Structures are given as structure tokens and as C-alpha cells.
Amino acid sequence: MPAITAEQAASRRRTNAKILKFGCLPLAALFILVIVLAALGGDQDDDKPTKEARVEAPAYTEANKSEKAKTGRVDLIVPDATVDQAKAAIQDYADNKIGDRFLNYGITVVRSDADKTYVCMGEWVKDAKAAEVYTGGRITSDTWPALAFNCPDPKG
């Protein structure tokens, strides 16, 4: 490897001095700024709710209820229901009305008994085996029982 001349060495020393004088200072300041911002901004996600705000279940009337040995279905009438209210009613029914004997249950929310279109439909399955048998594996979950929603709300 050829040696560098004295002039080249002096040029490199001047360049290195400039870098050390001006280059490191902004980098150090930037590094400290990033650390401070990370420390201050790290807890901002605490302001956001971890789950969506839960809507209270509205009053509903059961209609067209049909239950067999391991399956069932029911229509819930909720006048002027929104999708969120319909989901809350379905969740309430699933939590409080479906017994341990059922493996699969369909819950539909309509605004009146005469309505031919639904606001939201929920399908409840007890476990993975029931989901495979009754839904062909369409419903999957990490926890059981599981509830799947379909809420087109065509009149909403």
C-alpha cells in the first residue's frame, strides 16, 4: 500500500477536524433529542381505549324462536336499532340466554317482526369442533365460545 504524502495527510486532518467539530455535535444533539422524545412520547397510547367502547344492550323482544337438541335460532326485535345496538343485543343474548346444551345458535336483529331484512346477524358456536361441524370451519377463534357477526343494515 503506497504511503500518502504530507499534503494528503494534512488535508485529511483538516477534513477530520471539520467533521469532529461540526459533524459530531449535530449527531449527538439529534441522538439526545430522539432519546428524550422517545421517553416523553412512549406513554401516549395509554390515552386510547384498549377495546372499543361497549354499547349497552337495548331492550329487545324475542320472536320466531326455534330450538332443537343442539342448535337454535331467534329473531330479536329492536325498534330503530343501529348496528352497534344490534351487536350489543346479540352479545347480550349470547351471554345470558344460550345454555350449555347448544353447540350452534343463530341470532338475528330486526327492527320489527314484519321486517324481511335484518340489521345484524350473529352466529354463536360453542367450540372449535362445533364450528367445524355447523359452519364448515367458517368461524374460527382463539377463545370459545365464539360469536361471528354479519351486519349489512340495508335500511341504516
Backbone torsions as a table, in degrees:
resi	resn	phi	psi	omega
1	MET	NA	127.3	-177.4
2	PRO	-72.5	145.3	178.7
3	ALA	-76.2	151.0	179.0
4	ILE	-89.5	154.3	-178.6
5	THR	-78.4	165.4	179.7
6	ALA	-61.7	-37.4	179.3
7	GLU	-65.0	-41.9	178.5
8	GLN	-65.5	-40.5	179.6
9	ALA	-63.3	-41.7	179.6
10	ALA	-65.1	-40.3	178.5
11	SER	-62.3	-42.4	179.0
12	ARG	-65.4	-39.9	179.2
13	ARG	-63.6	-41.3	178.4
14	ARG	-64.1	-43.2	179.0
15	THR	-63.2	-46.0	179.3
16	ASN	-61.5	-39.3	179.3
17	ALA	-63.8	-41.8	178.1
18	LYS	-63.3	-43.5	-179.8
19	ILE	-62.6	-46.7	-179.3
20	LEU	-64.9	-38.3	-177.1
21	LYS	-71.3	-47.9	-174.0
22	PHE	-107.1	-30.7	-175.2
23	GLY	-75.4	-40.3	-176.6
24	CYS	-76.9	-34.5	-178.8
25	LEU	-61.1	-51.1	177.8
26	PRO	-63.7	-36.9	178.6
27	LEU	-64.8	-42.2	178.5
28	ALA	-65.0	-42.7	178.8
29	ALA	-63.3	-42.1	178.4
30	LEU	-63.1	-42.5	179.1
31	PHE	-61.5	-45.3	179.2
32	ILE	-65.4	-41.0	178.6
33	LEU	-61.0	-42.9	179.0
34	VAL	-62.8	-42.2	179.6
35	ILE	-64.3	-44.8	180.0
36	VAL	-63.5	-45.6	179.7
37	LEU	-64.1	-38.2	178.1
38	ALA	-65.1	-39.4	179.8
39	ALA	-68.3	-40.0	-179.0
40	LEU	-77.2	-36.4	-174.9
41	GLY	-91.4	-0.4	-174.8
42	GLY	-67.5	-25.4	-175.4
43	ASP	-101.8	14.3	-176.8
44	GLN	-68.4	-24.7	179.7
45	ASP	-70.7	-14.9	179.9
46	ASP	-66.5	-21.6	179.5
47	ASP	-74.4	-20.9	-178.2
48	LYS	-88.0	139.6	177.7
49	PRO	-68.1	145.3	-179.1
50	THR	-74.8	-27.9	176.3
51	LYS	-128.0	159.6	177.2
52	GLU	-62.6	146.1	178.2
53	ALA	-60.6	129.5	-176.0
54	ARG	-85.0	129.2	178.3
55	VAL	-83.0	137.1	178.3
56	GLU	-69.8	140.2	-178.7
57	ALA	-66.4	129.4	177.6
58	PRO	-77.3	166.1	173.9
59	ALA	-66.2	139.4	179.0
60	TYR	-140.1	158.4	177.0
61	THR	-116.0	133.2	178.2
62	GLU	-79.9	140.4	177.2
63	ALA	-147.2	157.2	175.6
64	ASN	50.4	44.2	-178.1
65	LYS	-80.4	133.4	179.8
66	SER	-141.2	120.5	179.9
67	GLU	-127.9	137.0	175.1
68	LYS	-114.8	-164.7	-175.7
69	ALA	-60.2	-45.7	-174.7
70	LYS	-126.7	-1.8	-178.7
71	THR	-131.9	162.6	177.8
72	GLY	-162.1	169.4	176.1
73	ARG	-155.6	152.4	179.8
74	VAL	-154.2	149.3	170.5
75	ASP	-103.0	135.9	174.5
76	LEU	-109.6	125.3	179.5
77	ILE	-94.5	119.0	178.1
78	VAL	-131.0	98.3	-179.4
79	PRO	-57.8	137.0	178.2
80	ASP	57.4	32.7	-176.9
81	ALA	-68.4	138.9	168.7
82	THR	-92.4	169.7	178.1
83	VAL	-61.8	-42.6	179.7
84	ASP	-62.7	-41.2	177.7
85	GLN	-66.5	-39.3	178.9
86	ALA	-62.9	-44.7	177.8
87	LYS	-61.6	-40.3	179.4
88	ALA	-64.5	-40.7	178.5
89	ALA	-65.0	-42.3	178.6
90	ILE	-63.0	-45.2	179.6
91	GLN	-62.4	-41.6	178.8
92	ASP	-62.1	-45.4	179.4
93	TYR	-62.9	-44.3	-179.5
94	ALA	-62.6	-41.5	-178.4
95	ASP	-71.8	-32.0	-169.7
96	ASN	-115.2	-15.4	-173.2
97	LYS	-117.8	-22.2	-178.4
98	ILE	-85.7	121.4	-177.8
99	GLY	-83.6	176.4	-179.5
100	ASP	-69.2	-18.3	-176.2
101	ARG	-76.1	-17.1	-177.0
102	PHE	-87.9	147.0	175.8
103	LEU	-107.1	-28.2	-177.7
104	ASN	-147.5	137.4	-177.4
105	TYR	-147.9	131.3	176.9
106	GLY	-103.3	132.0	-178.5
107	ILE	-128.2	120.5	-177.4
108	THR	-118.7	135.7	176.8
109	VAL	-106.9	126.6	175.6
110	VAL	-125.0	161.5	-178.9
111	ARG	-85.5	-23.2	175.0
112	SER	-152.6	161.7	-179.4
113	ASP	-64.5	-25.5	-179.1
114	ALA	-83.2	-13.7	-178.8
115	ASP	-62.9	133.7	175.7
116	LYS	-95.9	-13.4	178.4
117	THR	-111.0	148.8	-176.9
118	TYR	-108.5	155.0	177.1
119	VAL	-79.8	-45.9	-175.7
120	CYS	-157.0	146.1	176.0
121	MET	-127.6	137.7	175.4
122	GLY	-120.1	143.1	175.1
123	GLU	-122.1	119.9	-177.8
124	TRP	-100.0	133.8	173.4
125	VAL	-130.4	142.6	-173.8
126	LYS	-72.3	-42.9	-175.9
127	ASP	-156.5	-179.3	-176.2
128	ALA	-62.7	-38.5	179.8
129	LYS	-65.3	-43.3	177.8
130	ALA	-64.7	-37.6	178.4
131	ALA	-62.7	-40.5	179.0
132	GLU	-66.7	-45.1	-177.0
133	VAL	-69.4	-47.6	-171.8
134	TYR	-92.1	-22.4	-178.8
135	THR	-120.5	2.7	-178.5
136	GLY	66.4	23.1	-179.6
137	GLY	84.2	6.3	180.0
138	ARG	-64.0	-36.5	178.6
139	ILE	-96.8	124.0	176.6
140	THR	-127.7	156.0	-179.4
141	SER	-162.3	157.8	173.0
142	ASP	-86.4	-22.1	179.5
143	THR	-129.6	150.7	-178.9
144	TRP	-128.6	150.5	-2.9
145	PRO	-66.0	161.9	-177.8
146	ALA	-122.5	154.1	-179.4
147	LEU	-133.7	121.2	178.8
148	ALA	-108.4	139.8	-177.3
149	PHE	-112.1	147.5	169.2
150	ASN	-136.8	109.7	-171.6
151	CYS	-127.4	79.7	-179.8
152	PRO	-76.5	-29.0	-179.4
153	ASP	39.8	67.2	-176.2
154	PRO	-65.1	-22.5	-179.4
155	LYS	-98.6	3.5	-175.2
156	GLY	-83.6	NA	NA
